Amino acid sequence: MPTYSLHPSIALPLVMTHKHSSSPSPNKDSKKMSPTILFLLSFVPSLALPAQAGFILPIQKDYKTLQYTTLIYLKTPLQQTQVVFDLGGDITWIDCYKNYKSSTYHLFPCNGSQFCDSLPNTGVSICTDCSDTPGIPCANNTCGLFAENPVAYQGEVGVALTDVLKLPTTNGSTQGPLSDIKNHVFSCAPSSVLPGLSKSVSGSLALGQSIWSLQTQISNSSSSYPNYFAVCLSGSRTSPGVAFLAASGPYIFLPGIDLSRSLTYTPIISNVYGGPFISSVAVGREAEYFIGVTSININNKPVPLYKQFLAINGIGIGGTKISTVYNYTSLQRSIYTGFTETFVNQSSAMNLALTKPVKPFSFCYGAKDVQVTPTGPKSKDVYWRIYGSNSMVRVTTKNADVWCLGFLDGGVNQRQAIVIGGYQIEDNLLQFDLGSKRLGFSSSLLQKGTTCANFKFPKKPTA
């Protein structure tokens, strides 16, 4: 089967703290395929870090919308709240227009508020005005924060407020009791922002490069909390993945594997014009995470593409970003065309014939014709490897049983050259070191004998 390599222009010396295992895990369900996609990136050395626990979140996939969701604990009395997990979001928002009841919320007056003065750096600052009974959401002369729906790319201004927020703690190997997050600021958004999101959620949790994202607020609240977080999306339909907040490690998964010791690093690239503008308001997605990729090879065959588009230009177009709100990796039309032509040619040379595709995919192969092979060949180089379990999608219907290439056509107007979607990072651990602007990645955990579903969660959170 074809092997895919994405090569940058510069490869720096790499320091590894753990050798990759070559034995695949049998626990990955319903995704078996031999193509291997390799991202060869600019590397930065790993650092010796003290063990640091922090907070933890379970991440579940809604298979109706393919969105990732998590649980937080808000208000007084405490209430479990389900939200979309938005890796590139600016600020967390909650739908407060449906019976928001809490005895501990706090608003921010417009006049003389340093908080309000800081808002234009991250969103839209206004003073709210309404004629209903004072309270939430009707709060006269108080600051507002822009709430964005990351899936529908629309949003509205809601009331800015703080309230009690508690998250489960962790020692790196299991979940501990809930603990307070002091003075956490979020947006109280109208219900009109929700359409397009999973029906089970009440808002969106933001973890982007913003001073108002959850991780940054936690880090700024105490010097004991490092500005790190890690994400491990589960490929299992029954067991959740996990996010570690304010934690540089350990990240221990059954059967006792500390994944913080097996990461390689590449720089996080800034893009101040990171995404599309929302509605008519000049609010971009500059909080999103970008990495450097400058070429694509399939079986050592270069994919024809306009290489300059792989770099970010002066108005934020181009580059490669990582997203949890994109279901699958999306390629700008010109890149997608060259990528799929090369893929099909290489597959044809190995006697794989295309069959009728199943939406949303365009290139599929009959399951009976696909040989299930090990996850990939050995290599002296170190790559971020995207194996068949993440690159090919098994689709079974009444009329078809196929494996489809899990990369989508983003069209001619897609702002980024490549958007690496959630499916491609399932069962990979990604660590975001926001202080040093670097991304640590594990490559597929199947090679290490574990999965993202193998973190030890208790049946119920400890109060």
C-alpha positions in Angstrom: 0.0 0.0 0.0 1.1 3.6 -0.5 3.2 5.5 2.1 2.6 9.2 2.4 5.3 11.7 3.5 4.8 15.4 4.2 8.3 17.0 4.2 9.3 20.4 5.4 12.2 22.5 4.0 14.2 22.2 7.3 14.7 19.3 9.6 16.4 20.2 12.9 18.3 17.7 15.2 15.8 15.7 17.2 16.2 14.5 20.8 14.0 11.5 21.8 13.5 10.2 25.3 11.8 7.0 24.4 12.0 4.5 21.5 8.8 3.8 19.6 7.4 0.3 19.9 6.7 -1.5 16.7 3.9 -3.7 17.9 0.4 -2.6 17.0 -2.5 -2.7 19.5 -5.4 -5.0 18.9 -7.8 -2.6 20.7 -8.4 -0.2 17.8 -11.9 -1.1 16.5 -13.1 -1.1 12.9 -10.2 0.8 11.4 -7.6 -1.5 9.8 -5.6 -0.3 6.8 -2.0 -0.3 5.7 -1.3 3.2 4.2 0.9 5.3 6.3 1.0 9.1 6.1 4.2 10.7 7.4 4.5 14.3 8.4 8.2 15.2 8.5 8.3 18.6 10.3 10.8 21.1 11.8 11.8 19.7 15.1 12.8 21.3 18.4 14.6 19.4 21.2 12.7 18.0 24.1 13.2 19.5 27.5 13.6 17.8 30.9 10.4 18.8 32.8 9.4 18.1 36.4 6.3 15.9 36.8 3.2 18.2 37.0 -0.3 17.0 37.5 -3.3 19.3 36.9 -6.9 18.9 35.7 -8.5 16.4 33.4 -11.5 16.3 31.1 -13.1 13.2 29.4 -13.6 13.7 25.7 -16.4 11.8 24.0 -17.3 11.7 20.3 -20.9 12.3 19.2 -21.2 9.9 16.3 -24.3 11.7 14.9 -22.4 15.0 14.4 -18.8 13.6 14.6 -18.1 16.4 17.1 -16.0 16.0 20.3 -17.6 17.0 23.6 -16.6 17.2 27.2 -18.1 17.8 30.6 -17.4 20.7 33.0 -19.1 21.7 36.3 -20.6 25.2 36.6 -22.7 27.3 38.9 -24.0 27.1 42.5 -25.4 24.7 43.1 -23.0 22.8 40.9 -24.3 21.6 37.6 -22.7 19.2 35.1 -22.6 20.9 31.7 -21.7 19.3 28.3 -19.9 21.5 25.8 -18.2 21.1 22.4 -14.4 20.7 22.7 -12.9 23.5 20.5 -9.1 23.2 20.2 -8.8 26.6 18.5 -11.5 28.5 20.3 -11.0 32.0 21.7 -13.3 32.0 24.7 -15.6 29.5 26.4 -19.3 30.3 26.1 -22.5 28.8 27.6 -26.1 29.2 26.5 -27.4 31.3 29.4 -30.8 32.2 27.9 -32.4 28.9 29.0 -33.0 29.2 32.7 -29.5 30.1 34.0 -29.7 29.8 37.8 -26.7 30.4 40.0 -26.1 32.2 43.2 -22.4 32.9 42.5 -22.2 34.6 39.1 -20.5 38.0 38.7 -20.9 40.6 35.9 -18.5 43.3 34.7 -19.7 46.9 34.6 -18.7 48.9 31.6 -17.6 52.1 33.3 -14.0 52.1 34.6 -13.6 48.3 34.1 -10.1 47.2 33.2 -11.6 43.9 32.1 -13.8 45.6 29.5 -10.8 47.6 28.2 -9.0 44.4 27.5 -11.7 42.8 25.5 -10.9 44.3 22.1 -7.8 42.2 22.0 -9.8 39.0 21.8 -13.3 39.8 20.7 -16.0 42.3 20.7 -16.6 44.7 23.6 -20.0 46.3 24.0 -22.2 47.6 26.8 -25.4 45.6 27.0 -28.8 47.3 27.2 -32.2 45.6 27.6 -35.6 46.3 29.1 -36.3 43.0 30.7 -35.9 42.0 34.4 -32.2 42.7 35.4 -30.0 39.6 35.7 -28.8 37.0 33.2 -29.1 37.4 30.3 -30.5 41.0 30.7 -27.6 42.9 32.3 -27.6 46.7 31.6 -24.4 48.6 31.3 -22.2 45.5 31.6 -19.5 44.1 29.3 -20.2 41.7 26.5 -18.0 39.0 24.9 -18.4 37.5 21.5 -19.5 33.8 21.4 -18.6 31.9 18.3 -20.1 28.7 17.0 -17.0 26.9 15.6 -18.9 24.6 13.3 -21.4 27.1 11.7 -18.9 30.0 11.8 -21.5 32.3 13.3 -21.9 34.0 16.6 -23.3 36.8 18.7 -22.3 39.0 21.6 -23.2 37.7 25.0 -22.8 39.0 28.5 -19.3 38.5 30.0 -19.4 36.9 33.5 -17.6 34.7 35.9 -19.1 31.9 37.9 -18.0 28.8 39.9 -16.2 26.4 37.7 -14.8 23.1 38.9 -12.8 20.5 37.0 -11.6 17.0 38.0 -8.0 16.9 39.2 -5.5 14.2 38.2 -2.2 12.8 39.2 -1.5 11.8 35.6 -2.8 8.2 36.0 -6.4 8.5 37.2 -9.1 11.1 38.0 -9.2 12.8 41.4 -11.6 15.1 43.2 -13.1 18.3 41.7 -11.3 21.5 42.3 -12.1 25.2 41.8 -10.9 27.2 38.8 -10.8 30.7 40.3 -12.4 33.7 38.5 -12.9 31.9 35.2 -14.4 34.3 32.6 -16.8 33.1 29.9 -19.5 34.4 27.6 -23.2 34.0 28.4 -24.4 33.5 24.9 -27.9 33.5 23.4 -29.5 30.2 22.3 -29.3 31.3 18.6 -25.5 30.5 18.6 -26.2 26.7 19.2 -27.6 25.5 15.9 -25.2 23.1 14.1 -23.7 21.8 17.4 -24.5 18.5 19.0 -28.0 18.5 20.6 -26.5 17.4 23.9 -24.3 20.5 24.4 -24.9 23.9 26.0 -21.9 25.7 24.6 -18.3 25.5 23.6 -15.1 25.0 25.5 -12.1 27.1 24.1 -8.5 25.9 24.3 -6.9 28.2 21.7 -4.0 30.6 21.9 -6.0 33.4 23.6 -5.7 35.0 27.0 -9.3 34.0 27.6 -9.1 30.3 26.7 -9.6 27.9 29.6 -6.0 26.7 29.6 -4.5 30.2 29.6 -6.8 31.4 32.4 -5.9 28.4 34.5 -2.2 29.1 34.0 -2.5 32.8 34.7 -4.4 32.1 37.9 -1.4 30.5 39.7 2.3 30.2 39.1 2.0 26.5 40.1 0.0 25.8 36.9 2.3 25.4 33.8 1.0 26.7 30.5 0.7 23.2 29.0 -2.2 21.0 28.0 -2.5 17.7 26.2 -5.2 16.1 24.1 -5.8 12.4 23.3 -9.0 11.8 21.2 -10.4 8.3 21.4 -11.1 6.1 18.4 -13.4 4.0 20.5 -17.2 4.3 20.3 -17.6 3.3 23.9 -14.7 4.7 25.9 -13.7 8.4 26.1 -10.5 10.1 25.3 -8.9 12.6 27.6 -7.5 16.2 27.9 -4.9 17.1 30.5 -5.0 20.8 31.5 -2.1 22.7 33.3 -0.1 19.5 33.2 3.2 18.8 31.5 3.0 15.1 32.6 2.9 12.3 33.4 0.2 11.1 31.1 -0.2 7.4 32.1 -2.4 5.0 30.0 -3.0 1.3 30.6 -1.0 -0.8 30.9 1.2 1.8 32.7 2.7 3.7 29.7 3.7 7.3 30.4 3.2 9.0 27.0 4.9 12.3 28.2 8.2 10.4 27.8 7.7 9.5 24.1 7.0 12.9 22.5 8.7 14.6 19.6 8.3 18.4 19.1 7.7 20.8 16.3 7.2 24.6 16.6 3.7 26.0 16.8 3.4 28.7 14.2 1.4 31.9 14.8 -1.2 33.1 12.4 -2.8 36.4 13.5 -5.4 36.0 10.7 -6.0 32.4 11.5 -9.5 31.9 10.1 -12.6 33.3 8.5 -14.4 36.3 9.8 -17.5 35.6 11.7 -20.8 37.1 10.3 -20.2 40.8 9.8 -17.9 41.2 12.8 -14.2 41.3 12.3 -13.3 38.4 14.6 -10.8 35.9 13.2 -9.7 32.5 14.4 -6.2 33.6 15.4 -6.3 31.4 18.4 -5.9 28.3 16.3 -2.8 26.1 16.1 -0.6 25.9 13.0 2.4 23.7 12.2 4.9 23.9 9.3 4.5 21.5 6.4 6.1 22.4 3.0 5.7 19.4 0.7 3.8 16.1 0.2 5.1 12.8 -1.0 3.2 9.5 -1.6 5.5 6.5 -2.0 8.4 8.9 -2.6 6.4 10.5 -5.4 6.0 14.2 -5.0 2.5 15.5 -5.1 2.2 18.4 -7.5 1.2 21.5 -5.6 1.7 25.3 -5.3 4.3 25.1 -2.4 4.0 28.7 -1.5 0.4 28.1 -0.4 1.8 25.8 2.3 3.2 28.8 4.0 1.1 31.5 5.7 1.0 34.7 3.7 0.5 38.3 4.9 -3.2 38.0 5.3 -3.3 34.6 7.0 -4.1 32.5 4.0 -2.2 29.1 3.7 -0.5 27.0 6.2 -1.5 23.8 8.1 -3.7 23.9 11.1 -5.0 21.3 13.6 -8.7 21.3 14.4 -11.1 19.3 16.5 -14.1 20.8 14.8 -13.2 19.5 11.3 -14.3 15.8 11.2 -11.6 14.8 8.7 -8.5 16.4 7.2 -9.5 18.9 4.5 -7.2 19.9 1.7 -7.5 23.0 -0.5 -8.7 22.1 -3.9 -5.4 22.4 -5.8 -3.6 20.2 -3.1 -6.5 17.8 -2.9 -6.4 17.2 -6.7 -2.7 16.4 -6.8 -2.9 14.4 -3.6 -5.7 12.1 -4.7 -4.4 11.7 -8.3 -1.1 10.5 -6.8 -2.8 8.3 -4.3 -5.0 6.6 -6.9 -2.1 6.1 -9.2 0.0 4.5 -6.5 -2.9 2.3 -5.4 -3.6 1.2 -8.9 0.0 0.1 -9.3 -0.7 -2.2 -6.3 -3.8 -3.7 -8.0 -6.3 -1.8 -5.9 -9.4 -0.8 -7.9 -11.7 2.0 -7.0 -15.3 1.3 -6.3 -18.4 3.5 -5.9 -17.7 6.1 -3.3 -19.8 6.8 -0.2 -20.3 10.4 0.8 -18.6 12.5 2.1 -15.7 10.6 0.6 -14.6 10.5 -3.1 -12.2 7.6 -3.3 -13.1 4.2 -1.9 -12.0 0.6 -2.2 -13.9 -2.6 -1.7 -13.2 -4.0 1.8 -12.8 -7.6 0.5 -10.0 -6.3 -1.8 -8.0 -4.5 0.9 -5.3 -6.5 2.6 -5.0 -5.8 6.3 -1.2 -5.3 7.0 0.9 -4.0 9.9 0.7 -0.3 10.5 3.8 0.6 8.6 7.5 -0.1 7.8 10.4 0.6 10.1 12.3 3.8 9.4 15.5 5.5 10.7 13.8 8.9 10.5 11.2 10.1 13.0 7.9 11.3 11.6 4.4 12.2 12.8 2.9 9.0 11.3 -0.7 8.9 10.3 -1.3 5.1 9.8 -4.1 3.4 8.0 -6.2 3.4 11.1 -6.4 7.2 10.8 -6.1 7.7 7.1 -8.8 5.3 5.9 -12.4 5.1 7.0 -14.5 1.9 7.0 -18.0 2.6 5.8 -20.6 -0.2 5.9 -24.1 0.3 4.5 -26.8 -2.0 3.2 -25.3 -1.8 -0.3 -21.6 -1.3 0.4 -18.6 -2.3 2.6 -15.7 -0.1 1.7 -12.6 1.6 2.9 -12.5 5.3 1.9 -9.6 7.8 1.9 -10.4 10.0 4.9 -9.3 13.3 3.3 -11.8 15.8 1.9 -11.9 18.4 -0.8 -11.9 21.8 1.0 -12.7 23.7 -2.2 -10.9 26.6 -3.9 -11.8 29.0 -1.1 -10.5 27.1 1.9 -8.2 29.6 3.6 -5.7 27.0 4.9 -3.8 24.6 2.6 -4.3 21.7 5.0 -6.6 21.4 8.0 -5.8 18.2 10.0 -9.1 17.0 11.3 -10.1 15.1 14.4 -10.2 11.6 12.8 -6.6 11.9 11.8 -5.4 12.7 15.3 -7.5 10.0 17.2 -5.3 7.7 19.2 -2.4 10.2 19.0 -1.4 12.3 22.1 -0.7 15.9 21.3 0.9 18.2 23.9 0.6 22.0 23.5 3.4 23.8 25.3 2.1 27.4 25.0 5.0 29.0 26.9 7.6 27.7 24.4 5.3 27.6 21.4 5.8 24.0 20.5 3.7 20.9 19.8 4.7 17.5 21.2 3.2 14.5 19.4 3.3 10.8 20.0 2.3 9.4 16.6 -0.1 6.5 16.7 -0.5 5.0 20.1 -1.3 1.7 18.4 2.5 1.4 17.9 3.0 1.7 21.7 0.5 -0.9 22.8 -2.2 1.5 24.0 -4.9 3.8 22.9 -6.5 7.1 24.0 -9.4 5.1 25.4 -7.0 3.5 27.9 -6.9 6.3 30.5 -8.3 5.1 33.8 -11.5 7.1 34.5 -13.7 6.2 37.5 -17.3 5.5 36.9 -18.3 8.7 38.8 -16.3 11.9 39.4 -15.1 12.4 43.0 -16.7 15.4 44.7 
